[in-house]
Amino acid sequence: MCGRFSLDADMEVLIEAFELPGLPTPLPKRWNIAPTQPVLAVEEGPQGRTAEFRPWGLEVGKHPLINVRDETFLSRPLFSRMARCLLPATGFYEWRPVGRDRRQPYYFTTSDRRPFGLGAIRGRDGGCAILTTEPNELVSPIHDRMPFIVPVDHYRAWLAGEPAEGLLKPLPAAAMRSWAVSACVNSPKHDGPECLDPPAEEELTLF
């Protein structure tokens, strides 16, 4: 699954990367975006490409659904007929179990640290869910799923609703890098650049 991600790029970089006419302001840099919080969503509409804040979570049950597996997306019309969007990000987190009662967080980003688009869908209520797919060789030792990162040259096809079978693939591991980070990211109360710091030796329990 994908339960946390970051977006700490400058606004000018985001406008260029997603070919946007502008961005909603204020748009603070974020290092620990958590479920149910507002997330920046890029969509294609009659007037062109736009970006606005939407809640992270689809209201389809008792609890907001933050992720949808790619297999589920392809097989269930409830999801495949939803509007598509991109959630700009600069990285995401996954956790690896360590021992019986501890999990070590890892940060995953692109090799060039450029912002990328997480493939997502939007419900009628405005909420969004991130699609997940099988992990690449970099992510698989840490987690059995990873978010669907849409290649830049497929942004238009994804947003236009073109057939997704050929698009839903993990980003190649060679295009990414990762490192273990501080356990401070475990709490959404922490949302600063320190979330990307390597773990301190004395971090033996979760925050």
N, C-alpha and C positions, 0 to 999 in steps of 0.2 A: 504494500500500500504506500501511499504518499500522504503523510500526516503533518509535515512541516516543510516550508520552503522559504527562500529569501528573494528579495528584489531590492538590490542596493545600487542599481545603475543610475547614472545621471539622466535627467529628463530628455536632454538633447539626444543621448544615445538611444533611448527607448523610441523616441519619435522616428529616428532614422531606421532603426532595426525593424520596426513594425509598420513603416510607411504610413504614419498617422499625421493628420493635420494638426493635432495638438493633444494635450493630456489634461485630465481633471486636476485641479490644484485645490489644496496642497497635496503633494504626492511625496510624503517622507520616505526616506530609505528604510527598508525593513530587513531584518536578519532572522526573524523567527515568526513567520506568518502561520497562524494556527487556524484550525477548523472553526467555522461560524463567523470568523472575522471577515470584513470587507476585503475583496481581492480585485485587482485591476483585471478587467476582461476586455479583450479585443474581439470585435465582431465585424462582419461585413453586412451592410444594409443598403437600402435603396439609394441613400445619399453618399455611399462610400464607406470606408473603414472608420470605425469609431472605437473609443475606449472609455469605459466607465466602471465604477465600482459596483460589485455585486457580492452577495453573501456566499461564502464558501460552504456549500451544503445544499443538496436537493431535498425538498420536503416530500418524500415518498413513503414514509413510514413513521414510526414513533420517534426516530432519531434522524437528524440530517445525514444524508448519504454523501460522504466526501469523495469517495472513489467508486468507479465502475470498471470492472474487468473488461478488457477488450473483447473477450469471448461473449460476455453478457451483452455488451453494446451491440455486437453483430447479430445476436440471436433474438433479442427482445425488442420488438417495435416500440415499446414504451420509451426506450433510450435512443434507439437508432433514428427515431423521427424528431428528436429534440434538436433545437438550434445548436450549432457548434460555435465554439469560441476558442481563443487562445488566452492562457493566463501567463503573462510575461513573468519570467523568473531568472535569477542568476545562479541558483543552486537549490538542492533539496537535501533532506536528511533521511537516513535510515538507521535502524538500531540493530546491533548484533548482541545476542545473549552472551553474557560472561559469567560463568558460574551459575549458582542457583537463584540469586536474587538481584542481579545487576545487569544492565544493558549499556553497551558502549555506543554512543552516537557517532555517526560518520557523516561527513559533508561531501556531496557530489556536485561537481560543476563541470563546465566545458573547459577544454584545454586552454582556450584563449580568454576565458572569463567573460565572454560576450553574453548578453542576455539572450534567452531562448524562449520559445513558446511551448507551454504545456498544453497538450490536446485536452479539451474539456467540452462538456455539454451544458446547456442552460435549460432549466425547466420553465414552465409558465409563471411560476412564482418569482422568477429572477435568480434563484439560487443556482450555483454551479457545482459540478463534480468533475474531478480529474480522472481521465482514463489511465488504467495501468496495463502493462504488458509484461511479457517474460523478461527477466533481467539479462543484461549483457554480462560479459566475463568479469567486468569490474565490480558490478553490483551483486552478482550471484553469491559470492562468499558471505555477504552481509544479509541479503534478503532475497526472497523468492519472487518478488515483484519489483517493478520500477515504474515511474510515471512515463507515459507516452510523450516523448519529446518530438515535436513535429519538425522535420527538416525545413530549413528556411525556404528552399525552393518548392515546398509543398504547402506553404501557408495558404496560398490562394485556393488550392484544391480542397484543403481541409475546410476552410471557412465557407466555400461554395457548396459544401455538401456532396462532393463527388464520392463515388464508391470508395469505401475505406479499407477494403480487404488488403490492398497492396500497400497501404500507408502505415498500418498498425504494426510497426516493428520497433525493437529497441534501438536507440542510438548506438552506433558502434563504440565499443570501449576505447578505441584509439582516439576518439574525439573528446574523451572525458578524463578527469582526474579526481581523486578523493583523498581525504585524510581524516583521522580520528579527531574529534573536537570535544570541547569542554562539556561536562554534564549540565552546565547552566541552560543549555538549549532545551532541556527536559521541561522547563517551566515557561509558559508563554509570557510570564511576567518579565522575563529577560529578553530584550529585543535590541541588542546593540552589537557592534562588531566583535565584541568579546565572545559571541556565540561561535565564531569561526576559529577561536584560539585552540591550539592543541590541549589535551587534557593535562591537568597538573598531576604530579605523581601521587599527591595525597587524596585524589578523588577516588574513593573506594566505595561510595554509595551514591545512589541517585539523589539529586536535589529534590 
